[in-house]
Amino acid sequence: MAQRQHSQEAVCQCGKTTIALSGGPILSTTCYCESCRTAGKQFERDLNAPQTVNADGGVDYLLYRKDRVKIAQGAQYLREYRLKPETPTRRVVASCCNSPMFVDFTPGHWLTIFRRRLPAQAPKSQMRVMTRDKPDGVELSGDIPAYDTMPPFFMIKLVLSWAAMGFRRPKITW
């Protein structure tokens, strides 16, 4: 039986910037690492961005293969931010309304889309990662698995998706 291809869009808060996503995500996760939380809080504080960091300190993402991502409209609004100039990770915001759109680990083959940019029916988190960095005093519910680091399952999914792409690493440009 052929697998059903589906598509959806990641849209900024004001609707001027859209990212077309084809197929399903590699996985859906909530990250608690220091850099995700720091960047999210900076966006909220410095850019008056829509909420990025959850009340428990996590940031919700869906990971997509780069070959299944296309900037559909509003490319002129996209601005990249890096926590340090030399870091290979860029976080991209739609400047029209300061909506965080995605995180691009530039040497990687996947793009990390901020969950809040997708419609409500987008997949919910399958796991929590990097929980060793969660804020002090935060107690996580046991509704989904939680890992102190990146679990083997996470890494295996990334490698399998890369193999399905022929080990290519497309660049996301606009």
ABEGO torsion letter per residue (X at the ends): XBBBBBBBBBBBAAGABBBBBBEBBABBBBBABAAAAAAAAAAAAAAGBBBABBAAGBBBBBBBBAAABBBABGAAABBBBBABAABABBBBBBAAAGBBABBBBAABABBBBBAAABBAABBBBABBBGAAABBBGBBBBAABBBBABBBAAAAAAAAAAAAAAGGBBBBBBX
